Amino acid sequence: MDINKYKIGDKGSITKQITTEMVIQFSKITEDKNPIHLDEGFAKNTIFKGRISHGMLVGSLISAVIANIMPGEGSIYLSQSLKFLKPVRHNDVITAEVTVDEIFYEKSRLKLKTICTNQNNEEVIVGEAIVMI
């Protein structure tokens, strides 16, 4: 991969529905069995008034964009910051988008602005990533 092929503002994104089955599978894989994600009876008595998806499940869509689209195959994920702004409910449709924000030619790295939005175009996660090309 050639760092010179990227420019500030380059973007990539994916859109995916976060289903209840995905939440259940993520819970099994990670051992995060917080009832806020799995138990509607429990979750409806919280500030969210219903089940929400794991924040890291939603954030992992950013990884998919980085690995497959921007910058893509062969890139190495070095760091990621995430700020969780709104809950993601089961069956929300999430778009994860990364945008080249800064280029470090001497180190062959990109700083990416990362944003996840829901079907209402509301930001649910924001952050930044550093990737090596």
Secondary structure, 3 states (H helix, E strand, C coil): CCHHHCCCCCEEEEEEECCHHHHHHHHHHHCCCCHHHHCHHHHCCCCCCCCECCHHHHHHHHHHHHHHCCCCCCCEEEEEEEEECCCCECCCEEEEEEEEEEEEHHHCEEEEEEEEECCCCCEEEEEEEEEEC
